Amino acid sequence: MTKVSTPEDYSVLDLSEDATADEAKRAYHRKKALYAQGALATYSLVENDQRGEIVDRIERAYMRISQDLRTDSTDGPAVLPMHGLDQPFAPGPDERIGPYLRQRREFLGFTIQDIAKRTRILHLP
């Protein structure tokens, strides 16, 4: 399978090219927190427009790396086709949306707790 990621993607996340999926996820969250709006570490060093560009670069790098790691995995669950982040998705009448939503959530690096906080769901099983 052809790799989607580039050496620059690994550099953006400060990863080695033999990083695992867990290492990539941790690096992604660390970089996103570093450049988040109002982050103390960078708020006076980076302008808002630059911050947006950096965060976009981080997200694109993680997307490509995680896609490569998913397609390289042979022991994990089958990967559903990914639709562009800006494209609408509607499952067919015989498709279940749950597996797609879980994959999308994990692809974007969100946990169930993140979703609960954003949607104000107070109790999780």
Sequence and secondary structure as in RCSB ss.txt:
>XXXX:A:sequence
MTKVSTPEDYSVLDLSEDATADEAKRAYHRKKALYAQGALATYSLVENDQRGEIVDRIERAYMRISQDLRTDSTD
GPAVLPMHGLDQPFAPGPDERIGPYLRQRREFLGFTIQDIAKRTRILHLP
>XXXX:A:secstr
      HHHHHHTT  TT  HHHHHHHHHHHHHHTSTT TTTTTTS HHHHHHHHHHHHHHHHHHHHHHHHH SS
S        TTS     TT  HHHHHHHHHHHTT  HHHHHHHHT     
